[in-house]
């Protein structure tokens, strides 16, 4: 699994969309841990990458 991967799972007969947010190695056990987010498909936006500046404008240094 890579960061940003989306996949669907069925839990109790309900389809859920999951996104991989990141991963890390647990300090004490050494176990690989994956951080997941449950995504509501109705809230997903599909926009061109070039339009991302609208959401995250860069600061102008003077």
C-alpha positions in Angstrom: 0.0 0.0 0.0 1.2 3.5 -0.9 0.2 6.8 0.5 -2.9 8.1 -1.4 -4.1 4.6 -2.4 -7.9 4.2 -2.3 -9.7 0.9 -1.9 -13.2 -0.3 -1.0 -14.1 -2.8 1.6 -17.4 -4.3 2.7 -18.1 -4.1 6.4 -21.5 -5.5 7.6 -22.8 -5.3 4.1 -21.9 -1.7 3.6 -19.2 -0.6 1.1 -16.7 1.8 2.6 -13.9 3.7 0.8 -10.6 3.8 2.6 -7.6 6.0 1.9 -4.0 5.2 2.9 -2.7 8.3 4.8 0.7 7.0 5.7 2.7 4.4 7.4 5.4 4.1 10.1 7.4 1.6 12.1 6.3 1.2 15.7 9.2 2.2 17.8 9.0 -0.5 20.5 7.7 -3.5 18.6 9.2 -2.7 15.1 5.7 -3.5 13.6 4.8 -1.7 10.4 1.6 0.4 11.0 -0.6 1.9 8.3 -2.7 5.0 9.0 -6.1 4.8 7.2 -8.9 7.3 6.7 -12.6 6.4 6.0 -13.7 8.5 3.0 -17.3 9.5 2.3 -17.5 9.3 -1.5 -20.1 12.1 -1.5 -17.4 14.4 -0.1 -14.7 13.6 -2.6 -13.5 16.2 -5.0 -11.9 15.5 -8.3 -10.1 18.6 -9.6 -7.2 19.3 -11.9 -3.8 19.4 -10.1 -3.3 22.9 -11.6 -6.3 24.2 -9.6 -4.7 23.2 -6.2 -3.2 26.7 -5.9 -6.7 27.9 -5.2 -6.8 25.7 -2.0 -3.1 26.1 -1.0 -1.8 29.5 -2.2 2.0 30.1 -1.9 3.1 32.9 0.3 4.9 35.7 -1.6 8.2 36.7 0.1 9.1 40.4 -0.2 
